[in-house]
Each structure stands twice: as C-alpha cells, then as structure tokens.
Amino acid sequence: MARRRRTGERRPNDQRRTRPHPQRRGNLDRAGLRAVVDLRIEDAADALTRSTDAQWDLIFLDAERPAYRSYWPDLVRVLRPGGLLAVDNVLSHADQVADFRALVTADPRVSEALAPTGAGVLLVVRHPV
C-alpha cells in the first residue's frame, strides 16, 4: 500500500513474509524510493481494517487469494478516489479470483483493466467522488 508523499512521510508495503525479501530493498534502492517506502510484515486484513478512509493512493494486492472477496469493502474504502489497486496473479490463478473479479466488475465505484503481463495484473481505479 502506498500513499501520497508528503514531507517526512513514508509509504508502507504490506508483506506477509517473516522478513522483507532482500531483493525488495534493492529494488527500492535502485528506484530511489527507499526513503518513502516502508516494507512491512503484517496481515493484509488487519492493515486494511486499521487504515483510514481514502488513505492509500496505491495498493498492490498479492495475498491469500481466497480472502480477496472479504477484503473488497475495505479495499474500496481505503483507496482514495483516483487511486489504483493492482491485483497480482489474476491469470495464473484465475479460478481462485473469479468471484473477486465478478465483485469488482459489478461495483460502479471502480473501473478495471487486465494487464496480461506475467501472471496477470488486474488494475482497478476508484472513480472520483
């Protein structure tokens, strides 16, 4: 998850592993983003529940796919209008995310597009209020 950069503000990246992977730190260093991204180890559902309304500009969702449907109300709530949700592995695990994709498609608050790169990334933009 990421939010707009403000002076002194850092962007958290929600990870479920016990430790952030060293490659992630290297990627952030190469991109010049290490100072504004926090690598976190926490449960995605807990992080979403604790987040305030419209807190995030960007959410990258790569968690337990069967739980995605239950995350949806909080995902839309915490994503700011105009914000982007990127959902990984939607082609490689299409059967596991089919219900979630149907939920997204039916929601008038968002628009979606599928990027058929790698394992497939579903891009979801929350409409401005």
N, CA, C and O atoms as a GROMACS GRO file, in nm:
protein
  516
    1MET      N    1   0.084  -0.116   0.000
    1MET     CA    2   0.000   0.000   0.000
    1MET      C    3   0.089   0.123   0.000
    1MET      O    4   0.197   0.122   0.060
    2ALA      N    5   0.045   0.227  -0.066
    2ALA     CA    6   0.124   0.349  -0.072
    2ALA      C    7   0.032   0.468  -0.064
    2ALA      O    8  -0.082   0.463  -0.110
    3ARG      N    9   0.080   0.573  -0.008
    3ARG     CA   10   0.001   0.696  -0.005
    3ARG      C   11   0.086   0.810  -0.058
    3ARG      O   12   0.208   0.798  -0.071
    4ARG      N   13   0.020   0.921  -0.088
    4ARG     CA   14   0.091   1.036  -0.142
    4ARG      C   15   0.209   1.075  -0.055
    4ARG      O   16   0.203   1.069   0.067
    5ARG      N   17   0.314   1.114  -0.121
    5ARG     CA   18   0.434   1.155  -0.048
    5ARG      C   19   0.417   1.297   0.004
    5ARG      O   20   0.384   1.389  -0.071
    6ARG      N   21   0.440   1.311   0.130
    6ARG     CA   22   0.443   1.442   0.195
    6ARG      C   23   0.577   1.449   0.266
    6ARG      O   24   0.643   1.347   0.284
    7THR      N   25   0.617   1.565   0.305
    7THR     CA   26   0.745   1.580   0.373
    7THR      C   27   0.750   1.488   0.494
    7THR      O   28   0.665   1.496   0.583
    8GLY      N   29   0.850   1.403   0.497
    8GLY     CA   30   0.869   1.313   0.610
    8GLY      C   31   0.779   1.192   0.611
    8GLY      O   32   0.788   1.110   0.703
    9GLU      N   33   0.693   1.176   0.513
    9GLU     CA   34   0.600   1.063   0.512
    9GLU      C   35   0.661   0.946   0.436
    9GLU      O   36   0.728   0.964   0.335
   10ARG      N   37   0.637   0.826   0.486
   10ARG     CA   38   0.687   0.704   0.421
   10ARG      C   39   0.568   0.622   0.375
   10ARG      O   40   0.458   0.632   0.431
   11ARG      N   41   0.589   0.542   0.272
   11ARG     CA   42   0.483   0.458   0.216
   11ARG      C   43   0.503   0.314   0.261
   11ARG      O   44   0.609   0.256   0.238
   12PRO      N   45   0.402   0.256   0.326
   12PRO     CA   46   0.417   0.117   0.368
   12PRO      C   47   0.388   0.020   0.254
   12PRO      O   48   0.306   0.047   0.167
   13ASN      N   49   0.457  -0.092   0.258
   13ASN     CA   50   0.435  -0.200   0.162
   13ASN      C   51   0.402  -0.323   0.245
   13ASN      O   52   0.488  -0.374   0.318
   14ASP      N   53   0.280  -0.371   0.236
   14ASP     CA   54   0.231  -0.479   0.321
   14ASP      C   55   0.283  -0.614   0.272
   14ASP      O   56   0.254  -0.653   0.159
   15GLN      N   57   0.358  -0.684   0.354
   15GLN     CA   58   0.413  -0.814   0.319
   15GLN      C   59   0.376  -0.914   0.428
   15GLN      O   60   0.372  -0.878   0.546
   16ARG      N   61   0.349  -1.039   0.390
   16ARG     CA   62   0.314  -1.142   0.487
   16ARG      C   63   0.432  -1.230   0.526
   16ARG      O   64   0.417  -1.314   0.614
   17ARG      N   65   0.546  -1.214   0.465
   17ARG     CA   66   0.661  -1.297   0.500
   17ARG      C   67   0.714  -1.257   0.637
   17ARG      O   68   0.680  -1.152   0.691
   18THR      N   69   0.797  -1.342   0.692
   18THR     CA   70   0.853  -1.311   0.823
   18THR      C   71   0.957  -1.200   0.816
   18THR      O   72   0.979  -1.128   0.914
   19ARG      N   73   1.021  -1.185   0.699
   19ARG     CA   74   1.117  -1.076   0.678
   19ARG      C   75   1.102  -1.025   0.535
   19ARG      O   76   1.076  -1.104   0.444
   20PRO      N   77   1.117  -0.893   0.516
   20PRO     CA   78   1.115  -0.844   0.379
   20PRO      C   79   1.228  -0.908   0.298
   20PRO      O   80   1.340  -0.920   0.346
   21HIS      N   81   1.199  -0.948   0.177
   21HIS     CA   82   1.297  -1.010   0.090
   21HIS      C   83   1.405  -0.909   0.054
   21HIS      O   84   1.372  -0.794   0.022
   22PRO      N   85   1.533  -0.948   0.060
   22PRO     CA   86   1.642  -0.853   0.028
   22PRO      C   87   1.629  -0.790  -0.111
   22PRO      O   88   1.671  -0.676  -0.131
   23GLN      N   89   1.571  -0.863  -0.206
   23GLN     CA   90   1.555  -0.808  -0.341
   23GLN      C   91   1.463  -0.686  -0.340
   23GLN      O   92   1.484  -0.592  -0.417
   24ARG      N   93   1.362  -0.687  -0.254
   24ARG     CA   94   1.270  -0.572  -0.246
   24ARG      C   95   1.346  -0.447  -0.203
   24ARG      O   96   1.326  -0.340  -0.260
   25ARG      N   97   1.431  -0.461  -0.105
   25ARG     CA   98   1.510  -0.346  -0.060
   25ARG      C   99   1.599  -0.294  -0.174
   25ARG      O  100   1.611  -0.173  -0.194
   26GLY      N  101   1.662  -0.386  -0.247
   26GLY     CA  102   1.746  -0.348  -0.360
   26GLY      C  103   1.666  -0.277  -0.468
   26GLY      O  104   1.712  -0.179  -0.526
   27ASN      N  105   1.545  -0.328  -0.496
   27ASN     CA  106   1.460  -0.265  -0.596
   27ASN      C  107   1.423  -0.123  -0.554
   27ASN      O  108   1.423  -0.031  -0.636
   28LEU      N  109   1.392  -0.106  -0.427
   28LEU     CA  110   1.359   0.028  -0.377
   28LEU      C  111   1.479   0.121  -0.386
   28LEU      O  112   1.465   0.237  -0.422
   29ASP      N  113   1.596   0.069  -0.353
   29ASP     CA  114   1.719   0.149  -0.364
   29ASP      C  115   1.742   0.195  -0.508
   29ASP      O  116   1.769   0.312  -0.533
   30ARG      N  117   1.731   0.101  -0.602
   30ARG     CA  118   1.755   0.134  -0.744
   30ARG      C  119   1.653   0.234  -0.796
   30ARG      O  120   1.685   0.316  -0.882
   31ALA      N  121   1.531   0.228  -0.746
   31ALA     CA  122   1.426   0.319  -0.790
   31ALA      C  123   1.430   0.453  -0.716
   31ALA      O  124   1.355   0.544  -0.749
   32GLY      N  125   1.519   0.463  -0.616
   32GLY     CA  126   1.526   0.587  -0.539
   32GLY      C  127   1.407   0.606  -0.447
   32GLY      O  128   1.373   0.720  -0.412
   33LEU      N  129   1.343   0.496  -0.406
   33LEU     CA  130   1.222   0.505  -0.325
   33LEU      C  131   1.239   0.458  -0.181
   33LEU      O  132   1.143   0.460  -0.104
   34ARG      N  133   1.357   0.416  -0.146
   34ARG     CA  134   1.378   0.359  -0.012
   34ARG      C  135   1.336   0.455   0.098
   34ARG      O  136   1.288   0.412   0.203
   35ALA      N  137   1.354   0.585   0.077
   35ALA     CA  138   1.322   0.684   0.180
   35ALA      C  139   1.171   0.705   0.196
   35ALA      O  140   1.128   0.763   0.296
   36VAL      N  141   1.091   0.660   0.100
   36VAL     CA  142   0.947   0.686   0.108
   36VAL      C  143   0.863   0.558   0.111
   36VAL      O  144   0.740   0.567   0.105
   37VAL      N  145   0.926   0.442   0.121
   37VAL     CA  146   0.852   0.315   0.127
   37VAL      C  147   0.897   0.238   0.250
   37VAL      O  148   1.016   0.217   0.272
   38ASP      N  149   0.800   0.194   0.329
   38ASP     CA  150   0.826   0.106   0.442
   38ASP      C  151   0.790  -0.035   0.400
   38ASP      O  152   0.678  -0.059   0.354
   39LEU      N  153   0.881  -0.129   0.416
   39LEU     CA  154   0.847  -0.269   0.396
   39LEU      C  155   0.792  -0.319   0.529
   39LEU      O  156   0.859  -0.313   0.631
   40ARG      N  157   0.669  -0.369   0.526
   40ARG     CA  158   0.602  -0.413   0.648
   40ARG      C  159   0.575  -0.562   0.645
   40ARG      O  160   0.559  -0.622   0.538
   41ILE      N  161   0.569  -0.620   0.763
   41ILE     CA  162   0.530  -0.760   0.779
   41ILE      C  163   0.406  -0.759   0.867
   41ILE      O  164   0.415  -0.743   0.989
   42GLU      N  165   0.290  -0.776   0.803
   42GLU     CA  166   0.166  -0.779   0.879
   42GLU      C  167   0.056  -0.840   0.794
   42GLU      O  168   0.069  -0.854   0.673
   43ASP      N  169  -0.050  -0.876   0.859
   43ASP     CA  170  -0.164  -0.936   0.791
   43ASP      C  171  -0.237  -0.829   0.710
   43ASP      O  172  -0.266  -0.721   0.761
   44ALA      N  173  -0.267  -0.860   0.584
   44ALA     CA  174  -0.333  -0.764   0.495
   44ALA      C  175  -0.469  -0.722   0.550
   44ALA      O  176  -0.502  -0.603   0.546
   45ALA      N  177  -0.548  -0.815   0.600
   45ALA     CA  178  -0.681  -0.781   0.654
   45ALA      C  179  -0.668  -0.685   0.771
   45ALA      O  180  -0.745  -0.589   0.782
   46ASP      N  181  -0.572  -0.709   0.859
   46ASP     CA  182  -0.551  -0.620   0.974
   46ASP      C  183  -0.508  -0.481   0.927
   46ASP      O  184  -0.556  -0.380   0.978
   47ALA      N  185  -0.417  -0.476   0.830
   47ALA     CA  186  -0.370  -0.347   0.778
   47ALA      C  187  -0.485  -0.269   0.715
   47ALA      O  188  -0.496  -0.148   0.736
   48LEU      N  189  -0.570  -0.336   0.640
   48LEU     CA  190  -0.684  -0.268   0.579
   48LEU      C  191  -0.782  -0.217   0.684
   48LEU      O  192  -0.831  -0.105   0.674
   49THR      N  193  -0.810  -0.299   0.784
   49THR     CA  194  -0.903  -0.260   0.889
   49THR      C  195  -0.855  -0.136   0.964
   49THR      O  196  -0.935  -0.049   0.997
   50ARG      N  197  -0.725  -0.128   0.990
   50ARG     CA  198  -0.668  -0.014   1.062
   50ARG      C  199  -0.653   0.112   0.976
   50ARG      O  200  -0.634   0.221   1.030
   51SER      N  201  -0.660   0.098   0.846
   51SER     CA  202  -0.641   0.212   0.757
   51SER      C  203  -0.763   0.303   0.758
   51SER      O  204  -0.877   0.258   0.774
   52THR      N  205  -0.738   0.432   0.740
   52THR     CA  206  -0.846   0.528   0.737
   52THR      C  207  -0.904   0.538   0.596
   52THR      O  208  -0.842   0.493   0.500
   53ASP      N  209  -1.021   0.595   0.586
   53ASP     CA  210  -1.087   0.612   0.456
   53ASP      C  211  -0.997   0.692   0.362
   53ASP      O  212  -0.937   0.792   0.402
   54ALA      N  213  -0.989   0.647   0.238
   54ALA     CA  214  -0.915   0.716   0.131
   54ALA      C  215  -0.769   0.741   0.168
   54ALA      O  216  -0.711   0.840   0.124
   55GLN      N  217  -0.709   0.655   0.247
   55GLN     CA  218  -0.571   0.672   0.293
   55GLN      C  219  -0.467   0.639   0.186
   55GLN      O  220  -0.358   0.696   0.186
   56TRP      N  221  -0.499   0.548   0.094
   56TRP     CA  222  -0.397   0.495   0.003
   56TRP      C  223  -0.417   0.538  -0.142
   56TRP      O  224  -0.529   0.536  -0.194
   57ASP      N  225  -0.308   0.577  -0.206
   57ASP     CA  226  -0.308   0.607  -0.349
   57ASP      C  227  -0.289   0.480  -0.431
   57ASP      O  228  -0.343   0.468  -0.541
   58LEU      N  229  -0.213   0.387  -0.376
   58LEU     CA  230  -0.180   0.264  -0.447
   58LEU      C  231  -0.181   0.147  -0.351
   58LEU      O  232  -0.123   0.153  -0.242
   59ILE      N  233  -0.248   0.041  -0.392
   59ILE     CA  234  -0.247  -0.084  -0.315
   59ILE      C  235  -0.208  -0.195  -0.412
   59ILE      O  236  -0.271  -0.212  -0.516
   60PHE      N  237  -0.103  -0.270  -0.379
   60PHE     CA  238  -0.063  -0.387  -0.456
   60PHE      C  239  -0.107  -0.508  -0.376
   60PHE      O  240  -0.055  -0.533  -0.267
   61LEU      N  241  -0.201  -0.584  -0.430
   61LEU     CA  242  -0.259  -0.697  -0.359
   61LEU      C  243  -0.202  -0.827  -0.413
   61LEU      O  244  -0.227  -0.865  -0.527
   62ASP      N  245  -0.126  -0.895  -0.330
   62ASP     CA  246  -0.068  -1.025  -0.361
   62ASP      C  247  -0.067  -1.102  -0.230
   62ASP      O  248   0.038  -1.122  -0.168
   63ALA      N  249  -0.185  -1.145  -0.189
   63ALA     CA  250  -0.201  -1.211  -0.058
   63ALA      C  251  -0.272  -1.344  -0.080
   63ALA      O  252  -0.261  -1.405  -0.186
   64GLU      N  253  -0.344  -1.388   0.020
   64GLU     CA  254  -0.419  -1.513   0.013
   64GLU      C  255  -0.540  -1.491  -0.077
   64GLU      O  256  -0.638  -1.428  -0.035
   65ARG      N  257  -0.535  -1.543  -0.199
   65ARG     CA  258  -0.639  -1.516  -0.298
   65ARG      C  259  -0.781  -1.551  -0.251
   65ARG      O  260  -0.874  -1.477  -0.284
   66PRO      N  261  -0.802  -1.658  -0.176
   66PRO     CA  262  -0.940  -1.686  -0.131
   66PRO      C  263  -0.996  -1.577  -0.039
   66PRO      O  264  -1.118  -1.568  -0.023
   67ALA      N  265  -0.912  -1.495   0.019
   67ALA     CA  266  -0.958  -1.388   0.108
   67ALA      C  267  -0.990  -1.258   0.035
   67ALA      O  268  -1.047  -1.166   0.095
   68TYR      N  269  -0.954  -1.247  -0.092
   68TYR     CA  270  -0.972  -1.121  -0.165
   68TYR      C  271  -1.115  -1.069  -0.157
   68TYR      O  272  -1.137  -0.950  -0.136
   69ARG      N  273  -1.211  -1.157  -0.174
   69ARG     CA  274  -1.352  -1.114  -0.172
   69ARG      C  275  -1.386  -1.047  -0.039
   69ARG      O  276  -1.457  -0.947  -0.037
   70SER      N  277  -1.338  -1.102   0.071
   70SER     CA  278  -1.367  -1.043   0.201
   70SER      C  279  -1.293  -0.910   0.222
   70SER      O  280  -1.335  -0.828   0.304
   71TYR      N  281  -1.184  -0.888   0.149
   71TYR     CA  282  -1.110  -0.762   0.158
   71TYR      C  283  -1.180  -0.648   0.084
   71TYR      O  284  -1.157  -0.532   0.115
   72TRP      N  285  -1.266  -0.681  -0.014
   72TRP     CA  286  -1.319  -0.580  -0.105
   72TRP      C  287  -1.379  -0.456  -0.037
   72TRP      O  288  -1.343  -0.345  -0.076
   73PRO      N  289  -1.469  -0.469   0.062
   73PRO     CA  290  -1.524  -0.347   0.122
   73PRO      C  291  -1.415  -0.252   0.176
   73PRO      O  292  -1.424  -0.131   0.158
   74ASP      N  293  -1.315  -0.308   0.242
   74ASP     CA  294  -1.208  -0.225   0.294
   74ASP      C  295  -1.115  -0.174   0.184
   74ASP      O  296  -1.065  -0.062   0.193
   75LEU      N  297  -1.091  -0.254   0.082
   75LEU     CA  298  -1.006  -0.207  -0.029
   75LEU      C  299  -1.064  -0.081  -0.093
   75LEU      O  300  -0.993   0.016  -0.116
   76VAL      N  301  -1.193  -0.083  -0.120
   76VAL     CA  302  -1.257   0.034  -0.181
   76VAL      C  303  -1.260   0.150  -0.082
   76VAL      O  304  -1.241   0.265  -0.122
   77ARG      N  305  -1.285   0.122   0.042
   77ARG     CA  306  -1.292   0.227   0.145
   77ARG      C  307  -1.160   0.299   0.161
   77ARG      O  308  -1.157   0.422   0.172
   78VAL      N  309  -1.048   0.226   0.164
   78VAL     CA  310  -0.919   0.288   0.194
   78VAL      C  311  -0.849   0.344   0.070
   78VAL      O  312  -0.754   0.421   0.082
   79LEU      N  313  -0.895   0.305  -0.049
   79LEU     CA  314  -0.836   0.356  -0.172
   79LEU      C  315  -0.895   0.494  -0.201
   79LEU      O  316  -1.017   0.511  -0.207
   80ARG      N  317  -0.807   0.591  -0.218
   80ARG     CA  318  -0.858   0.727  -0.242
   80ARG      C  319  -0.922   0.734  -0.380
   80ARG      O  320  -0.886   0.656  -0.468
   81PRO      N  321  -1.016   0.826  -0.401
   81PRO     CA  322  -1.071   0.845  -0.536
   81PRO      C  323  -0.957   0.876  -0.633
   81PRO      O  324  -0.873   0.962  -0.607
   82GLY      N  325  -0.956   0.805  -0.744
   82GLY     CA  326  -0.846   0.817  -0.840
   82GLY      C  327  -0.731   0.725  -0.810
   82GLY      O  328  -0.637   0.717  -0.888
   83GLY      N  329  -0.736   0.655  -0.697
   83GLY     CA  330  -0.631   0.562  -0.657
   83GLY      C  331  -0.635   0.433  -0.736
   83GLY      O  332  -0.735   0.400  -0.800
   84LEU      N  333  -0.524   0.359  -0.731
   84LEU     CA  334  -0.507   0.238  -0.809
   84LEU      C  335  -0.487   0.116  -0.719
   84LEU      O  336  -0.404   0.117  -0.628
   85LEU      N  337  -0.564   0.012  -0.747
   85LEU     CA  338  -0.546  -0.119  -0.686
   85LEU      C  339  -0.491  -0.211  -0.794
   85LEU      O  340  -0.552  -0.226  -0.900
   86ALA      N  341  -0.376  -0.272  -0.769
   86ALA     CA  342  -0.316  -0.368  -0.862
   86ALA      C  343  -0.323  -0.506  -0.796
   86ALA      O  344  -0.266  -0.527  -0.688
   87VAL      N  345  -0.392  -0.598  -0.860
   87VAL     CA  346  -0.412  -0.733  -0.806
   87VAL      C  347  -0.330  -0.830  -0.890
   87VAL      O  348  -0.355  -0.846  -1.009
   88ASP      N  349  -0.233  -0.895  -0.828
   88ASP     CA  350  -0.141  -0.984  -0.898
   88ASP      C  351  -0.200  -1.124  -0.916
   88ASP      O  352  -0.290  -1.165  -0.842
   89ASN      N  353  -0.148  -1.196  -1.014
   89ASN     CA  354  -0.177  -1.338  -1.038
   89ASN      C  355  -0.320  -1.368  -1.080
   89ASN      O  356  -0.372  -1.476  -1.049
   90VAL      N  357  -0.385  -1.276  -1.150
   90VAL     CA  358  -0.525  -1.299  -1.186
   90VAL      C  359  -0.540  -1.390  -1.308
   90VAL      O  360  -0.649  -1.443  -1.332
   91LEU      N  361  -0.435  -1.409  -1.386
   91LEU     CA  362  -0.441  -1.505  -1.496
   91LEU      C  363  -0.390  -1.641  -1.452
   91LEU      O  364  -0.450  -1.743  -1.484
   92SER      N  365  -0.281  -1.643  -1.378
   92SER     CA  366  -0.223  -1.770  -1.334
   92SER      C  367  -0.311  -1.843  -1.232
   92SER      O  368  -0.303  -1.966  -1.220
   93HIS      N  369  -0.394  -1.770  -1.161
   93HIS     CA  370  -0.484  -1.829  -1.060
   93HIS      C  371  -0.627  -1.782  -1.085
   93HIS      O  372  -0.699  -1.746  -0.991
   94ALA      N  373  -0.667  -1.782  -1.211
   94ALA     CA  374  -0.797  -1.729  -1.250
   94ALA      C  375  -0.912  -1.792  -1.173
   94ALA      O  376  -1.007  -1.723  -1.135
   95ASP      N  377  -0.905  -1.921  -1.150
   95ASP     CA  378  -1.015  -1.988  -1.078
   95ASP      C  379  -1.025  -1.940  -0.934
   95ASP      O  380  -1.136  -1.935  -0.879
   96GLN      N  381  -0.914  -1.905  -0.872
   96GLN     CA  382  -0.915  -1.861  -0.733
   96GLN      C  383  -0.964  -1.717  -0.717
   96GLN      O  384  -1.005  -1.678  -0.607
   97VAL      N  385  -0.961  -1.638  -0.823
   97VAL     CA  386  -1.002  -1.498  -0.812
   97VAL      C  387  -1.128  -1.467  -0.893
   97VAL      O  388  -1.166  -1.350  -0.905
   98ALA      N  389  -1.192  -1.568  -0.949
   98ALA     CA  390  -1.310  -1.546  -1.034
   98ALA      C  391  -1.421  -1.472  -0.959
   98ALA      O  392  -1.478  -1.377  -1.012
   99ASP      N  393  -1.452  -1.514  -0.837
   99ASP     CA  394  -1.557  -1.447  -0.759
   99ASP      C  395  -1.518  -1.304  -0.727
   99ASP      O  396  -1.602  -1.213  -0.731
  100PHE      N  397  -1.392  -1.284  -0.695
  100PHE     CA  398  -1.343  -1.148  -0.666
  100PHE      C  399  -1.356  -1.059  -0.789
  100PHE      O  400  -1.403  -0.946  -0.780
  101ARG      N  401  -1.315  -1.111  -0.904
  101ARG     CA  402  -1.324  -1.032  -1.028
  101ARG      C  403  -1.468  -0.997  -1.061
  101ARG      O  404  -1.494  -0.886  -1.107
  102ALA      N  405  -1.561  -1.089  -1.038
  102ALA     CA  406  -1.702  -1.060  -1.062
  102ALA      C  407  -1.751  -0.948  -0.969
  102ALA      O  408  -1.828  -0.862  -1.011
  103LEU      N  409  -1.707  -0.950  -0.845
  103LEU     CA  410  -1.742  -0.847  -0.749
  103LEU      C  411  -1.690  -0.710  -0.794
  103LEU      O  412  -1.763  -0.611  -0.788
  104VAL      N  413  -1.567  -0.706  -0.839
  104VAL     CA  414  -1.506  -0.581  -0.888
  104VAL      C  415  -1.580  -0.530  -1.010
  104VAL      O  416  -1.614  -0.412  -1.019
  105THR      N  417  -1.605  -0.618  -1.105
  105THR     CA  418  -1.673  -0.580  -1.228
  105THR      C  419  -1.812  -0.521  -1.202
  105THR      O  420  -1.854  -0.428  -1.271
  106ALA      N  421  -1.882  -0.572  -1.102
  106ALA     CA  422  -2.018  -0.527  -1.070
  106ALA      C  423  -2.021  -0.399  -0.988
  106ALA      O  424  -2.129  -0.342  -0.970
  107ASP      N  425  -1.908  -0.352  -0.939
  107ASP     CA  426  -1.906  -0.236  -0.849
  107ASP      C  427  -1.897  -0.107  -0.930
  107ASP      O  428  -1.797  -0.085  -0.999
  108PRO      N  429  -1.998  -0.020  -0.924
  108PRO     CA  430  -1.998   0.104  -1.003
  108PRO      C  431  -1.898   0.208  -0.952
  108PRO      O  432  -1.879   0.310  -1.018
  109ARG      N  433  -1.836   0.185  -0.838
  109ARG     CA  434  -1.740   0.283  -0.784
  109ARG      C  435  -1.603   0.272  -0.848
  109ARG      O  436  -1.517   0.356  -0.824
  110VAL      N  437  -1.581   0.168  -0.930
  110VAL     CA  438  -1.448   0.143  -0.986
  110VAL      C  439  -1.456   0.108  -1.134
  110VAL      O  440  -1.560   0.069  -1.186
  111SER      N  441  -1.341   0.123  -1.201
  111SER     CA  442  -1.320   0.072  -1.337
  111SER      C  443  -1.202  -0.023  -1.331
  111SER      O  444  -1.115  -0.010  -1.244
  112GLU      N  445  -1.199  -0.119  -1.423
  112GLU     CA  446  -1.092  -0.218  -1.420
  112GLU      C  447  -1.037  -0.244  -1.559
  112GLU      O  448  -1.104  -0.222  -1.660
  113ALA      N  449  -0.913  -0.290  -1.561
  113ALA     CA  450  -0.848  -0.334  -1.686
  113ALA      C  451  -0.752  -0.445  -1.650
  113ALA      O  452  -0.689  -0.442  -1.544
  114LEU      N  453  -0.740  -0.541  -1.738
  114LEU     CA  454  -0.648  -0.652  -1.716
  114LEU      C  455  -0.521  -0.631  -1.796
  114LEU      O  456  -0.526  -0.610  -1.918
  115ALA      N  457  -0.407  -0.635  -1.729
  115ALA     CA  458  -0.277  -0.627  -1.795
  115ALA      C  459  -0.224  -0.770  -1.805
  115ALA      O  460  -0.184  -0.828  -1.704
  116PRO      N  461  -0.225  -0.828  -1.926
  116PRO     CA  462  -0.186  -0.967  -1.941
  116PRO      C  463  -0.035  -0.987  -1.945
  116PRO      O  464   0.018  -1.051  -2.036
  117THR      N  465   0.033  -0.932  -1.847
  117THR     CA  466   0.177  -0.945  -1.837
  117THR      C  467   0.210  -1.038  -1.721
  117THR      O  468   0.142  -1.035  -1.618
  118GLY      N  469   0.312  -1.120  -1.735
  118GLY     CA  470   0.348  -1.214  -1.629
  118GLY      C  471   0.231  -1.303  -1.594
  118GLY      O  472   0.172  -1.368  -1.680
  119ALA      N  473   0.198  -1.306  -1.466
  119ALA     CA  474   0.088  -1.389  -1.416
  119ALA      C  475  -0.046  -1.317  -1.427
  119ALA      O  476  -0.149  -1.370  -1.386
  120GLY      N  477  -0.045  -1.196  -1.482
  120GLY     CA  478  -0.167  -1.117  -1.499
  120GLY      C  479  -0.191  -1.025  -1.382
  120GLY      O  480  -0.190  -1.066  -1.266
  121VAL      N  481  -0.211  -0.898  -1.414
  121VAL     CA  482  -0.237  -0.798  -1.310
  121VAL      C  483  -0.369  -0.729  -1.343
  121VAL      O  484  -0.386  -0.674  -1.452
  122LEU      N  485  -0.461  -0.732  -1.249
  122LEU     CA  486  -0.587  -0.660  -1.262
  122LEU      C  487  -0.566  -0.520  -1.207
  122LEU      O  488  -0.529  -0.505  -1.090
  123LEU      N  489  -0.591  -0.419  -1.288
  123LEU     CA  490  -0.576  -0.279  -1.247
  123LEU      C  491  -0.714  -0.223  -1.221
  123LEU      O  492  -0.800  -0.226  -1.309
  124VAL      N  493  -0.736  -0.173  -1.102
  124VAL     CA  494  -0.867  -0.121  -1.060
  124VAL      C  495  -0.848   0.022  -1.013
  124VAL      O  496  -0.766   0.050  -0.926
  125VAL      N  497  -0.925   0.114  -1.072
  125VAL     CA  498  -0.918   0.255  -1.034
  125VAL      C  499  -1.050   0.294  -0.970
  125VAL      O  500  -1.157   0.266  -1.022
  126ARG      N  501  -1.039   0.358  -0.854
  126ARG     CA  502  -1.159   0.407  -0.786
  126ARG      C  503  -1.198   0.540  -0.851
  126ARG      O  504  -1.116   0.631  -0.865
  127HIS      N  505  -1.326   0.550  -0.889
  127HIS     CA  506  -1.376   0.672  -0.952
  127HIS      C  507  -1.373   0.788  -0.854
  127HIS      O  508  -1.396   0.769  -0.735
  128PRO      N  509  -1.346   0.909  -0.904
  128PRO     CA  510  -1.358   1.027  -0.818
  128PRO      C  511  -1.500   1.039  -0.765
  128PRO      O  512  -1.596   1.004  -0.833
  129VAL      N  513  -1.512   1.088  -0.645
  129VAL     CA  514  -1.644   1.102  -0.580
  129VAL      C  515  -1.722   1.213  -0.644
  129VAL      O  516  -1.835   1.240  -0.604
   0.00000   0.00000   0.00000
